[in-house]
Structures are given as structure tokens and as C-alpha cells.
Amino acid sequence: RNVLHWFRSKDVRQEDNRALHAASQKVKEGKGVLLTMYLYSPRDLEWHGTSPARSDFLLESLRILRSQLHDKDIPLAIVPVEERGQKTEAVLSFARENDISHVFANFEYEVDELRRDLKVARHLHDEQDVSVELLHDQTVVEPGAIKTGSGGPAKVFTPYHKSWLAELANDPSLLDLVPPPDGNDKKAVEKYNHLSEGELPKLPENKQFKDEDEKKKIRELWPAGHDAGMKRLEEFLNRIGDYAATRSQPAHDSTSRLSPYFSSGILSIREVLARTKQHNKNANFDSSGDAGVAAWVRELVFREFYRQITCIIPHNSMNLPQNLKFDNVQWEDDEEGWKKWCSGTTGVPFVDAGMRQINAEAWMHNRLRMNVSSYLTCNLLIDYRRGERFFAEHLVDWDLSNNTQGWEPSYTVFNPVSQAEKNDPDGEYIRKWVPELKDVKGKAVFAPHARLSKAEFEKLGYPAPHVDFAETKARATARFKTDLANA
Ligand code: FAD
């Protein structure tokens, strides 16, 4: 009988793919062939609000992967599933029709996905005597493995980071890579070749780009596939030395822009870190080595930490805040504020610049993500889940763990004027994204309504602030205090 690797939207690659490798090894024990499958569900794209940019990026990456696997005579079947509830049946039929004895897949840690896997595994086992193996692939250190002194999983980042670095220093094999799968025997696989033939599915109407120009621009910004991702990594490693000093300054654009490759598993985190270590002359990733490398790896450790939190606080992937008391907050129903936030016309230049970047590039610099989220939830006092959803609907790199945890509500209110003065000191980023302000001189660009004369301001054609910062900061603090106390 044959062996199946089931790709999901977090492991779209053949390189250093743990479950795919295990499946390939399993084939060697028997007489069968290796088949692969991806369930394509337009309803899932709806459910998660997946953006056109991410939907297209995923599909393009699947197209590239299918052709790479085709060169090795490994079929990749892209199986359409109409309704979300039909996935179990889709896997069961595939296994039945293709004489599968073993199914391999990599863990997805969100509640719905874990439930789906349990259900599929139970049916496959009970009805078809098929065994299912799930492997950890998304992180270097398995979620849950880093513990506190008292034995529970770590929930605080700083000690987690310290332990993570120690784990890796003690056990460099954590970065060992597994090889891509071996090819199938041409003859043996012949009768399954039809599985990977045919056109790729079309994206639903509302997941398409506005027009060809937008499609071209986004594809240029985010070229699909593993090789494009590795090329981007190489370009980034040549300038990683500047990362520590400039990573918070959006005008420098000095971060890696690798996030979509990580969130779709197009790059393996181990492959990236192994290559980074080599570039770093094998030094450890702590502060004793290159500062840029240490600062970058710290961000990747955030990504690992957030996966650990997703596992240990399951309600976080079910539309609830980690701190459940925040679910008691009475949010404001400010439709005008919401529309202004979405379109980057709040009258706060730093916030508007960030929102215009996401609308244009399907990506936003981290410093801006922090500012626009704080502005939406604290100053506009709009439910953070609307912002979370907007990000999903626009980002090319949407990732449930990073997004929900980035949006976790808190008492911290960012001041977007002082944030801009500190992180965009020349106003370059603001002027790039808010062209109404491109000729505004000096510090007025950070708060034109307050810093220019009435006549000068009116000439710009730029809106006055939708809300007053100090007043709304005080409102949020008071609201959170009362509503959390009553929770
Ligand atoms: P780099 O600075 O080059 O960092 C390298 C990698 O580390 C990133 O690609 C990412 O995988 C990881 N990383 C970096 N910063 C963070 C962070 N703060 N938290 C967790 N991982 C991080 N990231 C997503 O990948 N998808 C999201 O949907 C997402 N939503 C966010 C929402 C909010 C409100 C906030 C504040 C942050 C969010 N982030 C998200 C985290 C971060 O902003 C992006 O990962 C980062 O901006 C991507 O750019 P980069 O690849 O150039 O990052």
C-alpha cells in the first residue's frame, strides 16, 4: 500500500519538511509509492478572512511545489473541498481510492485544526486501518518544551528566550535538516500521475486582486516559492548587521520581509537558522555574537514563543483574548473612526502611513503594526477583533499565532506622535505613504493639525485628527479599569 503526505498551508515546501521526509522513509519499508495531497478549501479562505495576496501567494507556491515534486515523480493532488465539514470525508475518500496505508502530516496547533486532525485520524484508523503520524515541524523547539522552574510551560517571553538560546547551545542538532523526499519509481507511480494533472483551482471572486496591475505589483513584492524565499534570506544576511540599530525605523525598511515565507512554511525555520548560523561563523545566537544576528533571532524566538502560547492557551485561537477579562470591555461603535482607520485617513500621520502601507503592499512594518493596533483599540476603542480580522484580510503574512498575540489588548497606549518622532525622525516614512504631507517641513509632519497654522493646514487636503489623543487615552484607561474590575 501507499504512503501519503498531507500538506497544509503551513508547510508548503519539500525542503526540511519533517512529515514529508518521514513519509518518504516509510515508503522504503514497503512496496508502495509516495503520494501527496493538499485540501483546497475556498470556505477556509472565507472563514479566516485570508487576503487575496496571501491566497495567491499560497496557490503560486503550491504550483511551484507541484512542479518540483512532479520532477521526482511524486504526485501532488490539490483536492477541492466545498464545505469545511467535508474535509474528513475528502481525506477518507483519497485514502480509500489510492490504497493508502500511512498518512503523515505536520502539526497545526490551533484548536479547530487539532480537532480536525483527531477526527480524521480516528476515522482513518477505525474504518480503513490507516495509521496517522503528526510531527512537529513549525518550530526549532517543540511548543511546550520550554518550562518554568516549577515545571509548567513558560508563559513569559524573557525567560523563554533565555532558555531557548540555552537549549540550542546545548543541542546544536536541533538545527539538523532532513533531506527532501526521494523520487518514486516511474513505473510504479504511473497509475497515480493523473492526481497532479490539470489546472490549479481558481481563487474565489472576492479573493482576486483588484486588477492586473495590483497582481503584478504584489507578486513582485512577494515572489512565491522556497527558492525565492532563500534568495531573500541571502540578501537579508548581507545587511543583517544593521538590523539591531534600524529594525524599528520603518523608513530604513531593514527587516527581512520573510514573514510570508514563514507563515506558509515555504521556508523551514531550521534551514533559515542553520544558514544564519553559518553566516555568523557558527557563533551562538546570544548577545556574545553579532548584535544584528542576536536581535533578529530574538524575533524568530517570539514566533516560537507565540506557538507555545497558542498551545497552552487554546481559547486564544477561538476569538478570545488571552486575558479573558478583556472580553468584558464595552467597545465603542465608531463606524466613522473605523472607516478612517481602514483607509488611513484618521488625521494621525504615523497611523495613516501604516494603514496606507498595508493597503498598498499587503504588509506593514512591525513598528506600525504596534501603533495602528494601539490606536484602534485604545484611542478609537474599537474591538481589537475587528482589527485582527482586517489584518487577516489584507496581510500576505497572516499568521494566527503572531496576529492574535500582536493584537492582544492591553493597557499600553502608544503615542503615535512621539513614536513617529523617535522611529521616523526625518518623517521620511510618513512623507512616502501620505503624499498630502510630502512638502510639510520639519516636525510639523508628525502632527500637522497642531503644528501648522489653520490656513497652512487647510491647504494640505489632509484630515484633522478624528479624536483627541489625550482624551481618548484617558477614556480607554478608565474603561479598561472599570470593565476588567467588573469581569
Ligand atoms: P523581521 O523583523 O525580519 O523578523 C523575522 C521574523 O520573525 C518575521 O518574519 C516573523 O516570522 C518573526 N517576527 C518578527 N517580529 C515578530 C513579532 N513581533 N511577533 C512574532 N513574530 C515575529 N507577524 C506575522 O508573521 N503575521 C501576522 O499576521 C502578524 N500580525 C501582527 C499583528 C500585530 C498587531 C503586531 C504588533 C505584529 C504582528 N506580526 C505578525 C509580527 C510582526 O509584525 C511581523 O512578523 C513582522 O513585521 C514581519 O516582517 P519581517 O519578516 O520583515 O520581520
Residues whose N, C-alpha, C, O or C-beta is under 5 A from the ligand:
A	BS01	FAD	T255 S256 R257 L258 S259 F262 S263 E299 L300 F302 R303 M364 H365 N366 R369 M370 S373 D397 W398 D399 N402 N403 G406 W407
